[in-house]
Amino acid sequence: MKFWNGENEQMVKEDLEQVQLERLQSTLNRAYKNVQFYGRQFDSLGIHPNAVSSVEDITKLPFTTRKDLGDNYPYGLFAVPLRDIVRISPSAGTAVKPVVVGYTKGDLKVRDTITARFLTAGGVIDTDIVQICLNPGLSGWGRALKEGAEHIGASVMPMSHMSTSKQLMAMEDYRTSVLLTTPSYAMHMLGVMDAMNTDAKRLALKAILVVGEPLTQETRGVLEAAFHVDVTAGYGPSDVMGPGIAFECHEKNGLHICEDHLLVEIVDPDSGDPCASGQTGEVVLTTLTARAFPLIRFRTGDLASAVAETCPCGRTLARMTGITGHTGEVLTIRGVKVHPAQIERILKGASGASSPRFLVHLYKEKHLDMIEIWLEITDAIFSDEVKVVEKALIRLRQQMFQMLGLEAAIKLMEASTLDRYAAPSGGVIDDR
């Protein structure tokens, strides 16, 4: 049984609550003084940070939404001067403007510690060779995982754009011992191995750690049986947090939350009221140690429930289930958060006028999430010349990739074909 920093992971509840309260009060006061958005929010409700005298008092504070992140682009939520920022990490987010997260040197050290906990719980040690295979839209996570593994002392093969067959060749030749990826890509690799007649016994893998997507017990069972390894999962919103703010241990029965660095609430998505233990609700996060980019009651849109029982692994950190779904219209595709409105803005830009009619079709191909835009043919976007249409489609696909970090196919449809689905423009047909 391995811990990265066992003292904090096995903290007595009373001591942990005191640490949380001190860090929460510090965060609230810093956000109130240095972030105009939070200052205005607190003042409008007549709330002062000093009114928070217990961790439970956090329910008095307003929520932060993804819309708030977009409205304060680029630096509006930074709580320190830019001269103290050593890394600026933009992500696609789910609005027209990207989410921009800033880090101080201290923030990066904290992130490395949190990520190292996740990796250590999954079995990573300093002699491992770690290979990272993630979608380009998760490049921020790729850096976090790389630096977390290096923090442990492991050798790292970072994200690259190699084909799956080349990734497998590298995995065999480099004697990779730990694979960091999404559940769907791990399944996809398994399919490519079958096609290549590659025997998993030739690999040196001992563990697979997955992020970005829910890990079902069925998928875990298939991967563990095929690769002869342990498979554990980590969690974090892809647009604002690191990939391991909550993580599975070898018991594989819920995700341990890094409670000394974050407060996690499970609330009713409609009312915002706290959910009872075991009741599914929306995950809400408050940072306790982030200096540059503090978030107060951030609504992730992810659905999960709290796990009440203590874990036999010895960690006293609270646990939550894996993500079971999402609220609203936000989609998760290969771990990347996408909103249909982002697609609409790209298409509207191409038409130069009204929003064209479209549907989003999601499906699986060789275990990977695929996204296809069914776009109504109109004169505003396309002409009768084949070359003009081809160039328009190429341009739209490029814009989709730049905005979302995902490859999207675009399929032209007659209006009558779209009518059959009786869905509003921007509707989603999820065949996954």
C-alpha positions in Angstrom: 0.0 0.0 0.0 1.6 3.3 -1.1 0.9 6.9 -0.2 2.4 10.0 -1.7 2.0 12.0 1.5 0.4 9.7 4.0 0.2 12.3 6.8 -2.3 14.4 4.8 -4.1 11.4 3.3 -4.7 9.9 6.7 -5.5 13.1 8.6 -7.9 12.8 11.6 -11.2 14.3 10.7 -11.1 17.1 13.3 -7.6 18.2 12.2 -8.7 18.1 8.5 -11.7 20.3 9.2 -9.5 22.8 10.9 -7.1 22.9 8.0 -10.0 23.3 5.6 -11.6 26.1 7.5 -8.3 28.1 7.8 -7.6 27.6 4.1 -11.2 28.4 3.1 -11.2 31.7 5.1 -7.9 32.7 3.5 -9.2 31.9 0.0 -12.4 33.8 0.5 -10.7 36.9 1.8 -8.2 36.9 -1.0 -10.9 36.4 -3.6 -13.1 39.1 -2.0 -10.2 41.7 -2.0 -8.5 40.8 -5.3 -11.2 39.5 -7.7 -13.8 42.0 -8.6 -16.3 39.4 -9.7 -16.4 37.8 -6.2 -16.2 41.1 -4.5 -19.4 42.3 -6.3 -21.1 38.9 -5.7 -20.5 39.0 -2.0 -21.4 42.6 -1.6 -24.7 42.2 -3.6 -25.7 39.5 -1.2 -24.5 41.3 1.9 -22.0 38.6 2.7 -18.6 39.2 4.0 -16.0 36.4 4.1 -15.6 36.8 7.8 -19.2 35.5 8.2 -17.9 32.0 7.2 -17.0 30.5 10.6 -17.3 26.8 9.7 -16.9 24.8 6.5 -20.7 24.2 6.5 -21.2 27.9 6.1 -20.0 27.7 2.5 -23.6 27.0 1.5 -24.3 30.7 2.2 -22.1 31.7 -0.8 -23.2 31.9 -4.4 -22.2 29.4 -7.1 -19.7 30.1 -9.9 -20.7 28.8 -13.3 -18.9 28.2 -16.6 -20.7 31.3 -18.0 -19.0 33.3 -15.2 -15.6 32.0 -16.4 -16.3 33.0 -19.9 -17.7 36.4 -18.9 -14.4 37.2 -17.0 -12.1 36.2 -19.9 -9.1 36.4 -19.9 -7.8 37.5 -16.5 -10.8 38.7 -14.6 -10.7 35.8 -12.1 -7.0 36.0 -11.3 -6.4 36.8 -7.6 -2.7 37.8 -8.0 -0.9 40.2 -10.3 0.3 38.9 -13.7 3.9 39.2 -12.6 3.2 36.4 -10.1 1.8 34.1 -12.8 4.3 31.6 -14.2 1.9 29.6 -16.4 -1.2 30.6 -18.4 -3.2 27.5 -19.4 -6.1 28.1 -21.8 -8.7 25.4 -22.5 -11.6 25.3 -25.0 -14.2 25.6 -22.2 -17.8 25.5 -23.3 -18.3 29.2 -24.3 -17.2 31.3 -27.2 -14.1 32.3 -25.3 -11.6 29.8 -23.8 -11.2 29.3 -20.1 -7.9 30.8 -19.0 -6.4 29.3 -15.8 -3.3 30.9 -14.2 -0.8 29.3 -11.9 1.8 30.7 -9.5 4.9 28.6 -8.7 3.2 27.5 -5.6 0.1 26.5 -7.5 2.1 24.2 -9.8 3.8 22.6 -6.8 0.3 21.9 -5.3 -0.9 20.5 -8.6 2.1 18.2 -8.8 1.4 16.9 -5.3 -2.3 16.3 -6.1 -1.4 14.5 -9.3 1.4 12.5 -7.6 -1.2 11.2 -5.1 -3.5 10.0 -7.9 -0.6 8.3 -9.7 0.9 6.8 -6.5 -2.5 5.4 -5.5 -2.7 3.7 -9.0 0.7 2.1 -8.4 3.2 4.5 -10.0 6.7 4.5 -8.5 10.0 6.1 -9.3 11.3 3.3 -11.5 8.2 3.2 -13.8 8.1 4.2 -17.4 4.9 6.1 -17.9 3.2 6.6 -21.3 0.6 9.3 -21.8 -2.0 8.9 -24.6 -4.7 11.6 -24.6 -6.7 13.6 -27.1 -5.2 17.0 -28.1 -8.1 18.7 -26.4 -6.7 17.4 -23.1 -3.2 18.9 -23.6 -3.4 20.7 -20.2 -4.0 17.4 -18.5 -1.1 15.9 -20.5 1.2 18.4 -19.0 -0.2 17.9 -15.5 0.2 14.1 -15.7 3.7 14.4 -17.1 4.8 16.8 -14.3 3.1 14.7 -11.6 4.9 11.5 -12.8 8.2 13.4 -13.0 7.5 14.6 -9.4 7.4 11.0 -8.3 10.7 10.4 -10.2 9.2 8.2 -13.0 10.4 8.3 -16.6 7.7 9.8 -18.9 6.8 9.5 -22.5 4.5 12.6 -22.9 1.6 13.1 -25.2 2.3 12.8 -28.9 0.4 12.6 -32.2 1.6 9.2 -33.1 -0.9 6.7 -34.5 -2.2 4.0 -32.2 0.0 1.3 -33.9 3.1 3.5 -33.2 2.0 4.1 -29.7 1.7 0.3 -29.2 5.1 -0.2 -30.8 6.6 2.3 -28.4 4.8 0.7 -25.5 6.4 -2.6 -26.4 9.9 -1.3 -27.3 10.3 1.2 -24.5 8.9 -1.3 -21.9 6.2 1.0 -20.7 4.9 0.0 -17.3 2.1 2.5 -16.8 -0.4 3.8 -19.3 -2.3 7.0 -18.7 -5.2 7.4 -21.1 -9.0 7.5 -21.3 -11.1 4.4 -21.0 -12.3 4.5 -24.6 -8.8 4.9 -26.0 -7.5 2.0 -23.9 -10.3 -0.1 -25.4 -9.4 1.2 -28.9 -5.8 0.2 -28.3 -7.1 -3.3 -27.4 -8.9 -3.5 -30.7 -5.8 -2.4 -32.7 -3.7 -5.0 -30.9 -6.2 -7.7 -32.0 -5.9 -6.4 -35.6 -2.1 -6.4 -35.4 -2.0 -9.8 -33.6 -0.1 -8.2 -30.8 0.0 -10.3 -27.6 -0.5 -8.3 -24.4 1.9 -10.6 -22.7 4.7 -9.0 -24.7 4.1 -5.7 -23.0 5.6 -4.7 -19.6 2.4 -3.0 -18.4 1.5 -3.3 -14.8 -1.2 -0.6 -14.5 -3.5 1.6 -16.5 -4.8 4.8 -15.0 -7.7 6.4 -16.8 -9.2 10.0 -16.8 -11.6 12.1 -18.8 -14.5 9.6 -19.0 -16.6 7.5 -16.7 -15.0 4.0 -16.1 -17.7 1.4 -16.1 -17.1 -1.9 -14.3 -17.6 -3.7 -17.6 -14.8 -1.7 -19.3 -12.6 -2.1 -16.3 -13.1 -5.9 -16.4 -12.3 -6.1 -20.1 -9.1 -4.1 -19.8 -7.9 -5.8 -16.7 -8.4 -9.3 -18.2 -6.9 -8.4 -21.6 -3.9 -6.4 -20.4 -3.4 -8.4 -17.1 -3.1 -5.1 -15.1 -4.9 -3.1 -12.5 -7.1 -0.3 -13.9 -7.9 2.8 -11.7 -9.5 6.1 -12.4 -9.0 9.8 -11.6 -11.4 12.7 -11.8 -11.2 16.5 -12.5 -13.1 18.9 -14.7 -11.0 19.1 -17.9 -11.4 22.8 -18.3 -10.4 24.1 -14.9 -8.8 21.4 -12.8 -6.1 18.8 -12.8 -7.0 15.2 -13.7 -6.5 13.7 -10.2 -8.3 15.9 -7.7 -10.2 12.7 -6.8 -8.8 9.3 -7.4 -9.3 5.5 -6.9 -7.1 3.5 -4.7 -6.5 -0.3 -5.1 -9.9 -1.0 -3.4 -11.6 0.5 -6.5 -14.6 1.5 -4.6 -15.0 5.3 -5.0 -12.8 8.2 -5.6 -10.8 9.7 -2.7 -11.1 13.6 -2.7 -8.1 15.7 -2.0 -10.0 17.4 0.8 -7.0 19.4 2.1 -6.9 21.2 -1.2 -10.6 21.3 -2.3 -14.0 21.3 -0.8 -16.5 19.1 -2.7 -20.2 19.4 -2.3 -22.9 17.3 -4.0 -26.0 19.4 -4.6 -29.4 19.1 -6.2 -28.9 20.4 -9.8 -32.2 22.2 -9.7 -32.5 23.7 -6.2 -28.8 23.8 -5.3 -29.5 22.3 -1.9 -27.1 19.7 -0.4 -27.8 16.1 -1.3 -27.9 13.3 1.3 -25.1 10.8 1.3 -25.6 8.3 -1.5 -28.0 10.7 -3.4 -26.9 11.6 -6.9 -26.3 15.3 -7.5 -24.0 17.8 -9.1 -20.4 18.0 -8.1 -19.5 21.5 -6.8 -15.8 22.4 -6.1 -14.2 25.1 -4.0 -10.4 25.5 -4.2 -8.6 25.9 -0.8 -5.0 26.3 -1.9 -5.1 27.9 -5.4 -3.6 31.4 -5.2 -3.8 32.6 -8.8 -7.2 31.2 -9.8 -9.5 30.6 -6.8 -12.9 29.1 -7.5 -15.7 29.3 -5.1 -18.6 26.8 -5.4 -17.8 26.0 -9.0 -20.6 24.0 -10.7 -19.0 21.3 -12.7 -22.1 19.9 -14.4 -20.9 16.4 -13.4 -23.2 14.0 -11.5 -22.0 11.8 -8.7 -22.8 10.8 -5.1 -21.0 10.8 -1.8 -19.7 7.5 -0.4 -20.2 7.3 3.3 -18.2 4.2 4.3 -14.6 4.4 5.4 -12.1 2.9 3.0 -10.0 -0.2 4.0 -6.9 1.4 2.3 -6.3 3.6 5.3 -7.0 7.0 3.7 -9.4 9.1 5.7 -10.2 11.4 2.7 -13.9 11.4 1.8 -15.0 9.6 -1.3 -17.4 10.1 -4.1 -18.6 7.7 -6.8 -17.4 8.0 -10.4 -19.2 10.4 -12.7 -22.6 9.0 -13.7 -23.8 11.7 -16.0 -23.9 15.4 -16.7 -26.4 18.3 -16.3 -27.6 20.7 -18.9 -26.5 20.6 -22.5 -22.7 20.2 -21.9 -21.4 17.1 -23.7 -18.3 15.1 -22.7 -16.5 13.7 -25.8 -13.2 11.8 -25.3 -12.9 13.7 -22.0 -13.4 17.1 -23.6 -16.3 19.3 -22.5 -18.3 20.6 -25.5 -21.5 22.8 -25.8 -23.6 22.7 -29.0 -23.6 26.6 -28.8 -19.8 26.5 -29.6 -20.5 24.6 -32.8 -23.4 27.0 -33.6 -21.0 30.0 -33.4 -18.6 28.4 -35.8 -21.3 27.6 -38.3 -22.9 31.1 -37.9 -19.5 32.6 -38.6 -19.3 30.7 -41.9 -22.7 31.7 -43.0 -22.2 35.4 -42.0 -25.9 35.7 -41.2 -28.4 33.6 -39.4 -27.5 30.4 -37.6 -27.6 27.5 -40.0 -29.7 24.5 -38.9 -27.7 21.5 -37.6 -27.7 18.4 -35.4 -24.9 16.9 -33.4 -24.5 13.1 -33.9 -22.4 11.2 -31.4 -21.5 7.6 -31.9 -18.7 5.0 -31.1 -16.2 3.8 -33.6 -13.8 1.2 -32.4 -14.6 2.2 -28.8 -13.8 5.9 -29.5 -16.3 8.7 -29.2 -17.0 10.2 -32.7 -18.7 13.5 -33.4 -20.5 14.2 -36.7 -22.2 17.5 -37.5 -25.3 17.1 -39.7 -25.5 20.4 -41.5 -28.4 21.6 -43.6 -27.4 22.5 -47.1 -28.0 26.3 -47.7 -26.9 28.8 -50.3 -25.5 31.0 -47.5 -22.7 28.5 -46.8 -22.3 26.4 -49.9 -22.4 26.9 -53.6 -23.0 24.6 -56.6 -19.3 24.2 -57.3 -17.8 21.1 -55.8 -14.4 22.7 -55.1 -16.0 25.5 -53.2 -18.0 23.1 -51.1 -14.9 21.0 -50.3 -12.9 24.1 -49.3 -15.8 25.2 -47.1 -16.0 21.8 -45.3 -12.2 21.7 -44.8 -12.3 25.2 -43.3 -15.2 24.3 -41.0 -13.4 21.1 -39.8 -10.2 23.2 -39.0 -12.3 25.7 -37.1 -14.0 22.9 -35.1 -10.6 21.4 -34.2 -9.2 24.8 -33.2 -12.2 25.6 -31.0 -12.8 22.1 -29.5 -9.6 20.2 -29.8 -11.5 17.4 -31.5 -11.8 16.1 -35.0 -15.4 16.5 -36.2 -16.9 15.2 -39.4 -19.4 17.4 -41.2 -22.2 15.7 -43.2 -24.4 17.7 -45.4 -28.1 17.0 -45.1 -31.3 18.0 -46.9 -33.8 19.8 -44.8 -36.3 17.0 -45.2 -33.7 14.5 -43.7 -33.2 16.7 -40.6 -37.0 17.0 -40.2 -37.3 13.3 -39.6 -35.5 13.6 -36.2 -38.0 16.2 -34.9 -35.2 17.9 -33.0 -34.4 21.6 -32.7 -31.3 23.0 -34.3 -28.3 22.2 -32.2 -30.0 19.1 -30.8 -28.0 16.0 -29.9 -28.5 12.5 -31.2 -26.3 10.4 -28.9 -25.9 6.8 -30.2 -23.0 6.0 -27.9 
